[in-house]
Amino acid sequence: MVVIGNTLYAMNNGAVLFDPDTNEFTCDFDFPPSIDLINTQTNLLFDTIDIPLSPGNPTVCLPNPLVATPDGQFGYAGLGLVGALLKIDLVSGDVVNGTDNPIVLTDLDSLDLTADIAIRGNLLFATIFDTDQIAVVDTDTDQVNPFPYIAPFPAGIRAFDPNSQLFDGVQSLAIRPGVPGVNFTGPDIFFITGISEQLGSVDSTLGLVE
């Protein structure tokens, strides 16, 4: 959930289907995602932003979490089956990047999970669970890997060895406020892995992972 002024934006994830014969997950078109707008003074729902599913992208769904830009204009949501993001204009209610044109961090053909998002200034950092990476997006342009971030930060076993059968599952993310190198030095991005249960850190100015 995100609270901006007197409005609470609550993400409804929707649902997915699992085929035991193929071991594949797909979006459940009977339960598409949406965002409910709730008045925090009255606790009454007064509007809903619908997020239609796309037949062309049958695994682009299950959005969570929802994180707003510092000005409250836009909300970004990670996805439960792929390494990608949705972008919603929280003011107008328009879906800028929906399931038909998501912001792709890895690819749409492999099972993945965009587990957590943190935004500092115009930079968005997102954990990618299955591939053990932390991706960077410029929220002004929605460019993935904006200079000088030429690639996602590795944050686990599979990032260093994509063919590994094991992975750490980089999950929860926290980021220090302020400007690296000006307000502080050293690591500024901290993450916890969901499978190996380790705490790691990144110095985004040097690209160092610990």
C-alpha positions in Angstrom: 0.0 0.0 0.0 1.0 3.6 -0.6 -0.4 6.7 1.2 -0.3 10.1 -0.5 -2.2 12.9 1.2 -5.6 11.6 2.2 -5.5 8.7 -0.3 -4.4 5.2 0.3 -3.5 3.2 -2.8 -4.0 -0.5 -2.2 -2.7 -3.0 -4.7 -5.0 -6.0 -5.6 -2.6 -8.6 -6.9 -5.0 -10.7 -9.0 -4.3 -14.4 -9.4 -2.2 -16.9 -11.3 -2.8 -20.4 -12.6 -0.5 -23.4 -12.3 -0.5 -26.3 -14.8 0.8 -29.4 -13.1 1.4 -31.1 -16.4 3.8 -28.5 -17.7 4.9 -27.0 -14.4 4.1 -23.5 -15.8 2.5 -20.5 -14.2 0.2 -18.2 -16.2 -1.9 -15.2 -15.4 -5.5 -15.9 -14.4 -7.6 -13.6 -16.7 -10.6 -14.1 -14.4 -8.8 -12.2 -11.7 -6.9 -9.2 -13.1 -5.0 -6.8 -10.8 -6.2 -3.4 -9.8 -5.5 -0.6 -7.4 -8.2 0.6 -5.0 -8.2 4.2 -3.9 -9.4 4.7 -0.3 -10.1 7.9 1.6 -8.0 7.6 4.8 -10.3 10.0 6.6 -13.4 7.9 6.0 -11.9 4.5 5.1 -14.2 4.4 2.1 -13.2 3.2 -1.3 -13.9 5.9 -3.9 -12.2 4.8 -7.1 -10.3 1.9 -8.7 -7.5 1.8 -11.2 -8.0 -1.3 -13.4 -4.9 -3.0 -14.8 -6.0 -5.2 -17.7 -4.0 -8.3 -18.5 -2.4 -8.9 -21.9 -3.0 -12.1 -23.9 0.3 -11.4 -25.6 2.2 -11.5 -22.2 0.6 -14.4 -20.3 3.1 -14.3 -17.4 3.0 -10.5 -16.9 0.9 -10.2 -13.8 0.7 -10.5 -10.0 2.0 -7.0 -9.3 3.5 -6.4 -5.8 4.9 -4.3 -4.2 3.7 -0.8 -5.1 6.1 2.1 -4.5 5.6 5.8 -5.3 8.1 8.3 -6.7 9.0 11.0 -4.2 6.6 13.5 -5.8 3.7 11.1 -5.6 3.0 11.3 -9.3 3.8 7.7 -10.3 3.7 4.3 -8.8 5.9 1.4 -9.8 5.0 -2.3 -9.1 7.2 -5.4 -9.3 5.7 -8.5 -10.9 5.4 -12.0 -9.4 6.3 -14.2 -12.4 8.8 -12.1 -14.4 11.6 -9.6 -13.9 9.6 -6.5 -15.0 7.8 -3.5 -13.7 4.4 -1.8 -14.2 4.1 2.0 -14.0 0.9 3.8 -13.0 0.1 7.5 -13.0 -1.4 7.8 -9.5 -2.8 11.3 -10.2 -4.6 10.6 -13.5 -5.2 6.9 -12.9 -3.6 6.0 -16.3 -1.6 2.9 -16.6 1.6 4.1 -18.3 3.4 0.8 -18.6 0.9 -2.0 -18.3 1.0 -5.7 -18.9 1.2 -5.2 -22.6 4.3 -2.9 -22.4 6.0 -3.5 -19.0 9.5 -2.1 -18.2 11.6 -5.2 -18.7 14.5 -5.7 -16.3 15.5 -9.2 -17.3 13.2 -10.9 -19.8 9.6 -12.1 -20.1 10.3 -15.7 -21.1 11.9 -16.9 -17.8 10.2 -17.4 -14.4 11.4 -14.6 -12.0 10.1 -12.3 -9.3 10.6 -8.6 -8.9 10.5 -8.8 -5.1 11.1 -5.3 -3.7 11.5 -1.7 -4.9 13.2 1.3 -3.3 13.4 4.8 -4.9 15.9 7.6 -4.1 15.6 10.7 -6.1 15.1 9.7 -9.7 16.7 6.3 -9.3 14.7 3.1 -8.7 16.4 0.0 -7.4 14.6 -3.4 -7.7 15.5 -6.8 -6.4 15.2 -9.7 -8.9 14.7 -12.8 -6.8 15.4 -15.7 -9.1 18.4 -14.2 -10.8 20.0 -12.7 -7.7 20.3 -9.1 -9.1 19.5 -5.6 -8.2 18.4 -3.6 -11.2 18.4 0.2 -11.6 15.9 2.3 -13.5 15.9 6.1 -14.1 12.3 7.2 -13.3 12.7 10.3 -15.4 13.1 8.3 -18.6 12.3 4.7 -17.4 15.7 3.7 -18.9 17.0 0.4 -17.5 20.7 0.4 -16.5 21.1 4.2 -16.9 24.7 5.5 -17.0 26.8 4.8 -15.0 24.9 1.7 -14.1 25.7 -0.4 -17.1 24.3 -3.6 -15.7 22.3 -4.8 -12.6 24.3 -5.3 -9.4 25.0 -8.9 -8.6 23.6 -9.9 -5.3 23.8 -13.7 -5.1 25.0 -17.0 -6.5 23.0 -17.0 -9.7 24.1 -13.5 -10.7 27.6 -14.7 -10.9 26.7 -18.1 -12.5 23.4 -17.9 -14.4 23.5 -21.6 -15.0 23.6 -22.4 -11.3 20.9 -24.7 -9.9 21.1 -22.7 -6.6 20.3 -19.1 -5.9 20.1 -16.9 -2.9 16.8 -15.2 -3.7 17.6 -11.5 -3.2 14.4 -10.1 -1.7 14.0 -7.2 0.8 15.7 -3.9 0.0 16.6 -0.8 2.0 18.4 2.3 0.8 20.1 5.1 2.6 18.7 8.6 2.0 20.9 11.4 0.9 23.6 11.6 -1.8 26.4 8.9 -1.8 29.8 10.5 -1.5 28.3 13.8 -0.2 26.1 12.9 2.8 27.8 9.6 3.5 30.4 7.1 2.2 30.3 3.3 2.0 27.4 1.0 1.3 24.1 2.6 0.5 21.9 -0.3 -0.6 21.2 -3.1 1.8 19.4 -6.4 1.0 18.3 -9.6 2.6 18.1 -12.9 0.7 15.0 -15.0 1.0 16.5 -18.4 0.6 20.0 -18.2 2.0 18.8 -15.7 4.6 21.9 -13.4 4.4 22.3 -9.7 4.7 24.3 -8.0 1.9 25.2 -4.5 0.9 26.1 -2.5 -2.2 28.1 0.7 -2.7 26.3 2.1 -5.7 29.1 4.6 -6.4 31.7 1.9 -6.8 29.6 -1.1 -7.8 31.0 -3.1 -4.9 28.9 -5.9 -3.3 29.6 -7.3 0.2 
